[in-house]
Amino acid sequence: MKKTLQDSLLYEEKQATIWFLWLFNTLFFVYDIFYSYFFPRLPWGMDIAVSDISVLNYVLYIAIIALLPISIYLIKTNRPENIKYIYFLTYMILNILDDIWIYVLNDVPYSSGNIIEIVLVLFSPIFTNKRFFYLVSFGTMGKYILIGLLTKDPVVIFPLLIVIVLSIIASILLHRFLSYVEAVKMSFDHQIESIVKGIIGTLELKDPYTRGHSERVAEYAYLLAEATGNFKKNELKSFYYACLLHDIGKVNIPDSILTKPGKLTDEEFALIKTHPVVGAKAVKDVDGIAENIDVIYHHHERWDGKGYPDGLIGEETPLVSRITAIADAFDAMTSSRSYRAAMSLDEAYKRILDGKGTQFDPKLVDIFKVVYPSWVEVHNNYTSKLFHETSH
């Protein structure tokens, strides 16, 4: 089976998490057991009896062990992204409480922290995640500042300075990693966009009347989708590319039908209605677009169930398709066709509102009214661009 970009990213997150678990658990237990149980018995070791170890230390051992099967479950169910946060917060909260119990309440002289903190700070860049890096760095610094304020012991400054220096080094590594990742993503996006626009150009050669239609629909749909607040930035980008190809199935329709000036026969219209299915089949294996295949397959469904190809009713039609349906209808009405002239923007606006609850999702129509001014701007920009191109 072909591996998608999302599959690759998930695989890399899993691998980073597995490395993290090995490093964390191995170093945590080896260091802590040696420091707490064996080091005091050495001739140069500190005078710490096993009985003096805080109960919270045992609670921390139990908690870390208990997190292992949870982590394995999350990895197997493809949800590894939260494991690193769970481990760090569990460790840090119990470690702070343990330090307060030992060094503040029992007035024991402070000794330096666990080596696991160094590992956490230095290895946090492997996840290429700023939020996790900042949590680890500032969380560890905050711990030493808090303990320093409570114990009033200047020795706390030493581990704090080490954490600050290591955080600076890790920050440089993280930003270099992110720069490389961003460069790869931009290259991928440019390749996808170039390929998509090349395909659109081929479609427009078949039907000159649809020139710019795909790009305008994608622009309108992007603005409407963004206004819903239901999409992340990377999801909007993938959605935009799919919108550009929403009519790609029309390459299978004869030119004589696409450019026919008169009314279509029932047989011709039946052939037109196959383009969503044909288009969806054409892109089902295209990485970066297949994730939003519903845009292509269902953009002619209606809210009342009278659309095609499946006659879905209401929210049975995916949100991305309901958004595209409004954008497609608006641009179709405001563009000239072989069989009719373009409709005015005001008339098209009114017809979208009239279709609320019948042809279109009523909630999306309400959002459409909010973003409509930006749609007018998109339309005017394309009209101006086409005018300049044809006048030269």
C-alpha positions, 0 to 999 in steps of 0.5 A: 500500500502506498504510504501518504505524507501523513503516514510518513509523519506518523511513522517518524513521530512513533520512532522519535517516541520509541527512542524517547521512551528507551532513553527516558526509562533506561537513564531514569531508573539506572541513574536514580537507583544508582544515586539513591541506593548504591552511591551512598554505600561507596567510600566517597558517597554521601551519607543517605540511608535508603529509609531516608528516601521520600515516599514520593520517590517510590510513587514516581517509580510506580508512575513511570512504570505504569506509563509504559503500557499506556504508551505502548497502547497509544503507539499501537493506536497511532496516537503517540504525540501526547506521550512525551507530554505525559511523561514530562509532566508526570516526572516534573510534578512528582519530582518538584513535590519530592524536592520540596518534601526532602529539601524544604520540609526536612531541611536537607542540604540541596544536591543537584538534580537528576541526569534525566533532566539533561536528557529531556532538554537536549533530546527535546528537539528530536520531536521538532516541536516548539511547544514541547521544547518550551515546556521542557526548557522553561518547565525545568528552569521553573523547577530550579527557580521554585526550589531555589526560592523555597530553600534559599540555597545558592547551590541551586544556581549551578544546575539552573545555569546548566539547564539554561546553557543546554536549552540554548544549545537545544534551541539552536538544534531545534531551529535548524531542524525546523528550517530543514523541515520547512524547506522540505514542506515548501518544496513539496507544496510548490510541486503539488501546486505546479502539478495541480495548476498544470492539470487545470490548464489542460482542463481549461483548454477543453473548456475555455469558458471555465478559465479561472473557475477552479482557482476562484472556487478554491479561493472562495472555498478557502476563505469560507473554510477558514471562517468556520474555524474548523480547520488547521493551517495545513488542513486548509492547504490540502483542502485548497489543492483539492478544490483546485481539482474539484472539476478534474473529472470533466476531462472525461466529458466530450468537448461537444457537451462541455461547450454546447450552447443549448440545453443538454439532453438527459443522456448528456446531463447524465454523462456530466453527472459522472465527473465527480466520480471520475475525478475522485478516482483520478486523485485517490492515490495522489498524496496531499490531495487524496485526504480531501477526496470528498471535495471532488466526489461530493461537491454536487450534493445538496442539503435537501438530498437532491444532489449527486452522485449519492443524494446525501442529505444534510450533514451526511455530506462532508463539511469540505464538500458543503463548503465547496458546493457554495463556492462552486455555485457562486462562481458558476453563476458569476461566470459566463458560459457557452449557454448564458451570460454571467450573473451579477454578484448581487444576484448570485449573492441573493440566490445563495441566500435563497438556497439556504436549507435546500441546496446549501448548509444553512450554517455555512450560508450564514458564514458566507454572508460574513465572508462575502466582501472578501469573495467580491474582492477575489472576483474583482481581482480575477476580472481585472487580471483577465482584462489586462491579459486579453487587452495585451 
